[in-house]
Amino acid sequence: MSGEHILVIDDEPDIRELVREILADEGYEVSTAEDAEQARLRRRERRPDLVLLDIWMPGTDGISLLKEWREEGELPFPVIMMSGHGTVETAVEATRLGAYDFIEKPISLAKLLLTIERALQAERLARENIGLRRQLSTPVVPVGDSQAMRALRTQLERIARHDTPVLITGEQGTGKQTCARYLHSLSARSERPFVELSLVPHSRESIATELFGCERENEVHYGLLEQASGGILFIEELTDLDLPTQTQLLAALESGSFLRVGGSEPVHINVRVIAASHKDLEEAVRSGQLREDLYYRLNVVPVHVPPLREHPEDVPELVDHYVELFHNQQGLPWRHFPVAVKNTLMHYHWPGNIRELQNLVQRLLILGSDTEVSLEEVTAALSGPTAEAQSDLIEAAWLSLPLREAREQFERTYLLKKLRETGGNISQLAREIGMERTHLYRKLKALNIDPKEQQHSS
């Protein structure tokens, strides 16, 4: 796998060659340009990871070229300015236009290498922060100690050692993206980008532009294939690609190059593709929704993620994981999920899989007031619903408990419901359930029920 690509723009041949040799020795891929016109051409040929840009050049100067790039939008790469006779004003102007740093000539090679490494590291961290914000509640490692999840992790760890395409299938919400990120973290491409292509909100034209980029006059917009250079492109739902885009993607993967929208020169890429789908892809091929040759090109190493209902023993660990995650990362209140509640969740069929469980935990942390999550909260959240559905869930949970714990859970649920019905009035409750008040107080205390809280919530 190639190193990061640096474009050196300087009108002095000796400096260009010296910098090129030094950077090549450090493991970088280097291209050079002697003026702005060549720089535009090199930038079209291949997206650089970083640019070293001289200020004083014949024709268009470096500040003007930087301004030209800046007017297209955010700079798609860090830029380090170089100058033999710069001023404070030019340094300030370069910084204002988005340059990462300013280096004076004669160049100190030690300082240059350090500045380049810091700029690339800052760019990597910026990408990672964007990814973290997008995936705040997604674990990097598939969670669960069931046989199914252990086998899945072992398979992913084995696949990560190779650089082949991967096709991940599984129902919606099972954690296909988590598996892709886990593969990336274990692979030789882990230091390079993980770029996602999510297609749902895009038109056909915008999909092509987002994936392959575009060229308009002197402007170049890099698509996700180029942004993922050296790393991984994750296609969230393969069947959402229209057939013309599928054809272009297949050609790019087979030839290692493609044309940007509006472009005429091939762009070379080095990227590993991980595609995912919740659909029956063989049926999609038969119906003409998915190109057969693209399917076989990507299906070199198939991975299937099981639905949560096939490994319900992982539910308690997943619940604890998301409680800690939302508490630590989003500042949500920590709440305890007792055994009976986790048993209820284990007996639920989870049509929305892990994503549904994640959303449920988040909702219960946000809306709940007690430190302990109750069975009624959970069954109401899951079944919305009918008393019969709630009763089935509670019964399944109680039947899986020892007699003493099941009795305690029943008594707690029963008394909480009666307390709410009576507005927390102990005398009325004692009469309705036929229990002496002293015994009732003792029972409420043993079950950790505060009648005053029920008065406030009624």
Secondary structure, DSSP 8 states (H G I E B T S, - for coil): ----EEEEE-S-HHHHHHHHHHHHHTT-EEEEESSHHHHHHHHHHS--SEEEEES--SSS-HHHHHHHHHTTSS-SS-EEEEESS--HHHHHHHHHTT-SEEEESS--HHHHHHHHHHHHHHHHHHHHHHHHHHTTT--SS----SHHHHHHHHHHHHHHTS---EEEE--TTS-HHHHHHHHHHHSTTTTS-EEEE--TT--HHHHHHHHH-EEETTEEE--HHHHTTTSEEEES-GGGS-HHHHHHHHHHHHHSEE--BT--S-EE---EEEEEESS-HHHHHHTTSS-HHHHHHHTTEEEE---GGG-GGGHHHHHHHHHHHHHHHH-----B--HHHHHHHHTS--TTHHHHHHHHHHHHHHH--SSB--HHHHHHHHHTT-HHHHHHHHHHHHHTS-HHHHHHHHHHHHHHHHHHHTTT-HHHHHHHHT--HHHHHHHHHHTT--HHHHHHH-
